[in-house]
Every structure is written in C-alpha cells, then in structure tokens.
Amino acid sequence: MGKTITKNDELNLLAAIPQPFLALNREGQLIYLNLAAEEFFAAGRNLMIGKTFSSFVPFGSPILSLIDQVFKTGHSVNEYNIDLGTPRNGRKKPVDVLVAPVSPDASESVGSFNDIDDLENVIVIIQQRSIASKIDQQLTHRGAVRSVSGMAAMLAHEIKNPLSGIRGAAQLLESDLSEADKSLTSLICTEADRIAGLVDEFEVFTDSPKEFDENLNIHSILNHVIQLARAGFAKKLKINEVYDPSLPPLRGNRDQLIQVFLNLVKNAAEACDSKKGEITLITAFRPGVRLAVPGKGKRVSLPLEFSVIDNGSGIDEDLRHIIFEPFVTGKQGGSGLGLALVAKIIGDHGGIIECDTEAGQTIFRVLMPMSSKTSSSKTSSSKISGTQETNNE
C-alpha cells in the first residue's frame, strides 16, 4: 500500500512544478505561487501574496481578461503567445497561458465549474515559449540554408564556367577595339567578376558540418574581432565588454567564429548613430538550456551565451522573423547572405542564434555548447577576459 498524500505533500508537488503556477481569488489577489512563478516575475512570495495580480503584469494584459472570463463562465481557457514582460522581469516574456477554475469539491470535473456563484479561486499556469520559439526559428534557418546549399552547388557549375568564357572573350576583343569601346569590354569583365564573387559567397553554404577538434577561448576570439572593429568600421563608437572570466572553452573553428562575430559587430556598428553609437558584447554562463541538435543523436546543453547589443534604431518589423533567411536584408545594396551564413556556422557548431529587437536596442544572442574537455577552461579564460568598458576616440 502506498503512503497517503498529505496536504504538505500536495504543496510540495505544486512547488516542484517547473512552470510558473499561481492561484488567485475573485478579488484578483494572489493566494499561492510556486518557486517558478517567483523566478518568472522576479519577486518573492512575501511581496506577491495578497497583492493583486494586475500589479505584476503589463497594464491591460490579455491574461487579466482570461481570468475574468473563467470567473464568469466557470470553464478553463487557453491563450497562446501573450507577452508578460515588464521592467521588473524583462522586456519580453512570450508565454502560453492556461486559466482554470478551482473546485472546492473534488468530485467536480477538472476544467469546468457548474455553480458560478460558488467559484472562489482560479489557477494560472504559464508556459514560457522561449525554448519552443528557439527550436522553431532554428529549424527555419536550417531549412533556408539547405535551399541555398543546393542552389550554390548548381550555381558553381552552371554559372562560373560560362562566366569564365565570357570574360576571356571580352579580353580577347579588347586588343582590337578603340579606346572608347574598351570601356565596354572592361564593363563586361567587371560585371563577370562581380557575379563570380556572388557565386563564391554562395559556395560557403555547401560546406558540410564537421567535427571540431580545437578547444577555443571565446574571449580571445572576441578581442580579435574588437581589435579589427576599432581599426576600421567602429573606430568612432563606444564598445563595452562585459565578460564572464570563468567561462569554459568551446569546440569549433576559430576562423569561422571570427567571421560570425565580425559580421554581428559590423551589423551593429552600421545600425548605430555615428556620434552616440554604442555596442556591448556580453559573455555569460546560462545553465538549463537544452536542445535536440540534428546529427547529434541526443539533446545537448547550450550553456554558453554570447550577446552583441547595439543601441541603433532596430530592425524593421517586417524583417524580424525572417532576418536569418537568405536574401533578406535591410541594407541598401546588401546581398542578404551575411546573417544566413552566421546562422549556418552557428548551427554547424551545434548552437543556435536568436534576435530580439526594438527601437533603441537590438540583441543578437548566440547559445553554444561548451567543450567536453574542460581541463584548462578557467585558467585559459581568466587570462584573457574580464569586465571592461572602453570608449574609442
């Protein structure tokens, strides 16, 4: 015979639920919340119990209407993709919400309540959408890159060979032409070279993912990128470096990761105002993020978080959900391949990349696995990194 569950056992079970779980009375006051709810709303139990729930969610939030609806109808409701972000718990908190009536009678069916006048409490269960959204976005990125990979293989064969013939013919004609006509053959050669250059950009997508043998210090990579930025496109911008010196190494290709962060920092610089522009690079350890990565055969942990933040005008709303797809660009004359390549390289390294943007701030966040060989992780990291703030004059 199993042990009978006591009242304390029931509370312990509720406290152990990983999703934020709350209970409210008819006055909208919180009468219970678990630890996950405290963490989500960045407020302790003593502060929240007895307070109205509306003081912890955005003004006019749809979740308040859902709670009212349950008290009026006695039936549970679901709503998807509600933003519960506040200055206290973060700017954006997209969640799915379940609100259900609580019956004082255990014989009542779950999710409905017949006598509305006797309904005193409701429960709210919050499911954060961040991980699901990351998975969906990453699968979209990989599907788009696969399309470009197939196109690249075709372009390399079907376009570059004829281009070589066209360019060679133009050069042969040039010797028999007048100076006025030579400008036309020069134009043909220039345009042939430009198209060949575009095809070369496509060809980087055809490289297949490979196992990486090298242990890398991310701060060494970022310091190199910043050195390049200060010498060129970001020499007039303020650059902040907020590093966790104890980060373990990651396995990867140094040149490819330099290309990734150089692209992200360059995009950030181009988005900034030349006089008030500011770029911030952050490294941090965020345990708990796990993702199924194609080809790995199991779920992997992605605890290393690297962020590139700018204070520019943000990305156009129409582009925000497709920014990592090939040929999508907000730049005049841009090819739209830079961020697609970034997503491919990060995917090849077993990581994911996401973007949060609004007017005045854009964050590109890279989540990566750490190396399984961490013997010299803290020593190698701490020698190079620290918390710095620098201003380029």
Secondary structure, 3 states (H helix, E strand, C coil): CCCCCCHHHHHHHHHHCCCCEEEEECCCEEEEECHHHHHHHCCCHHHHCCCEHHHHCCCCCHHHHHHHHHHHHCECEEEEEEECCECCCECCCEEEEEEEEECCCCCCCCCECCCHHHCCEEEEEEEECHHHHHHHHHHHHHHHHHHHHHHHHHHHHHCHHHHHHHHHHHHHHHCCCCHHHHHHHHHHHHHHHHHHHHHHHHHHHHCCCCCCCCEECHHHHHHHHHHHHHHCCCCCCEEEEECCCCCCCEECCHHHHHHHHHHHHHHHHHHCCCCCCEEEEEEEECCCCEEECCCCCCEEECCEEEEEEECCCCCCHHHCCCCCCCCCCCCCCCCCCHHHHHHHHHHHCCCEEEEEEECCEEEEEEEECCCCCCCCHHHHHHCCCCEEEEECC
